[in-house]
Amino acid sequence: MSRRKSRDLSRTLPKREAYKMVLIVCEGTKTETIYFNSLIAYEKLSSVNVQVFAGERSTPSMVVKTAIKIKEAQNKHLAFDEVYCVIDRDSHHSFEEAKQLANKNNITLIVSYPNIEYWYLCHFIYSRAPIIEKGGKSAGDNCEAVLNKEWKKIFNKAYSKTEKDTYILLLPHLENGIKNAKRSLQEAIKEEEYNPSTEVHLLVDNLRKLKS
């Protein structure tokens, strides 16, 4: 009887599909993880193949350290083909340490200046106006304020960091977002001024092509 149960349970265990294994570790415990889980669900990617975690603490270096820990544990079973850390560049002091750790461990950083909300903003407008600490608010908070104005115009409601279906909500504007993000990053590299810019579109584009 116990053998039959064991056999039946094994059939229900999730299995890897025939495409890359990807690990994504996010700085934020809500915004970024919600966005990428929304993408995974909509694009019908396997939660075994594409795994999303929040960093143990909200600093770039700790996000990378979390990724290393998960990567090493997974290597004992089924290694990840690609590992990404999604981080904000707002005002963290451990960014250089994060870069060094990532390079040593074959991890790709996906950086947004000042935060992931700039990626969302690219879906609606193109802007390279610097987003800085001002009026007692951080650069990240000010980026959210700019996004909120556009969000209200399009969706008739305020932006929320915990919006459950962010990817689906932004999907009609995705191509515009990718176009604006590409242009912004190209100019950032050319001018050697990365505020504002984002690399999230690179990861989004890669994930959408996983099954093709």
N, C-alpha and C positions, 0 to 999 in steps of 0.2 A: 504493500500500500504506500509506504513511504517512498519507494523507488518511483512509483507512478506519479506521485505528487512532485517529486524532484524533477522528473522528466517534463511534466506539464509546465512547471515554473520556468524551466530553462528556455522553453519556446517563447516566453513572454519577455525575456531579457532583451534590452535594446542592443542592436548590433551595428557595427560600423558599416557604412555604405562605401561604395567603390569610388571614393574621391578623397581628397586630402583631409588630414586631421589638423584642425586649427584651434589654437588656444588664444583667447582674448582676455586680458586682465585689464580692468578699468580702474581709474583713479576714484571715480565717484561710485558710491554704493547704490545710487538710484538712477540718475539721469542717463549715464552711459550704458549701464547694464540693461535698463529698460529698453533703450533704443535698439541695442544689438539683439536682444532677445525678441523684440518685435520684428526685426528684419529676418531673423532665423525662422520664426513662425510663418511669416508671410511668404518667404521664398521657399518654404518647405525643405529647409536644410535639416539634416539629422542632428539632434542634440548630443549625439555621441561624437560625430565628426567635428562639430563646431561647439566649443564649450566656452562659456562666459563666466568670469568670476570678478568680484570686486577685490581691490587690493586690501591688505590687512590694515593699512593706515593710508590716509589721503596725502601722500607725498610721492613724487616721482620715483625716488629711490626705493621706497617700500613697495610700490606697485611692481617694480622690476624684481625685487627680492621675492615677492609673492609668486610671480610668474616662474622664477627659477625653481622655487620649491615645488610648485605643481608640475612643472616640466620634468623634474628629476623623479618625482613619484610616479608619473605616468610612464616614464621610460622603462620602468620595470615590467610594464604590461604591453603597452602599445604606444610608441613614440609619436609625438606631434610632429607634423611636417613643417608647420609654421607657427610662430609664437609672436603675438603682438601685445604691446602695452599702450593703452589709450590714456594720454595724460594732458593736463592743462598746463600752460606755461605761465599762468597768471603772475604770481610773485614768489614762487618756490625757490628755495636756495639749494635744493638737492638735485637740480636738473643735470648738472655736469656729472655728478656721481652716477645718476641714472643712465646717462649716455654711455659711460665707461662700462658699467655693469652689463648693459644691453649688448654692447659690441663684443664683450668677452664671451657672452652666452648665446650668441646667434639669435637675439631677440630684436624685433623691429619696433621702434618707437613710432607711435602715431600721435603727433603733437598738434595742439590747437593753441593759438595765441589770440585772446587770452584764455578762452575755454571752448568747449564743444558747442556752446550756443552760437559762436561765430559760424560754425558749419550750418546750423539751422538757418541763420540769417542769410547765408548765401543762396538759399532756396528762393528768396524773395527779391533781394537787391544785391548789387555789386558795390562794395565800398572798401577802400583801403585807408580810410581815415583812421589814424591811431586811436585805439581804445585804451585809455589810461585811468589810473586812480584819480578820482576827482570828486569834489563835493562830499568828502568823507566816505566815499564808496570805493571798493576795489575795482580794478579793471574788469574783473569777471562780472561783478554786479552791474556795472555800467553797460557791459555788452548785453546782459539780460534785459536791461531797460530798453535798449535800442531794438532788440528782438521783439520785446513785448508790444511795441508800437505796431510793428509789421504784422505780428501774430493776430492782434485785435482786428486789423483791417481785413485780413483774409478769413479768419475763423470766428469772428465776432465773440471772442472770449479771451481772457488773459492767458498768457503763457504759464504753464506749470511744469516744474522740473520732474514731476512724477506722472506726467501724462502717459498712460499705459500704451497707447498705440501711436507713438510719435512717428515711427517709420511709415506706417500706413497713412497717417494724416498728411505727412509731407510728400508722399509718393507722387502725387500729380505735379509736384514742383521739383522732383529729383533731378531731372536732366538739367534744369536751370541751375540747381545747386552744384552739380558736378562741374558745369561750365564755369560758373563764377569762382568756385574753389580752385580749379585748375589755373585760371587766369591770375587769381590772387597769389597763389603759391609761386607761379612763374615770376611775377613781379617782385615778390618778397626775396626770392633767390637772387634775382638780377640786382636789386637795390640793396641787398644784404640788410634788410629791415623786415623782420618777420611779424611785426605787430601792425595789423592783424593778418592772420593766415591760418590755414588748417590743412591737415593731411588726411582727414577722416574719409574724404572721397576715395582715396587710394584703397583703403581697406574695404569700403562699401562696394566698390567696383570689383574687387577681387572676390569677395564673398558671393556676389551675384553671379559670377562666372564659374563658381566651384563645380556645379553639376553639368556644365556644358562641355 
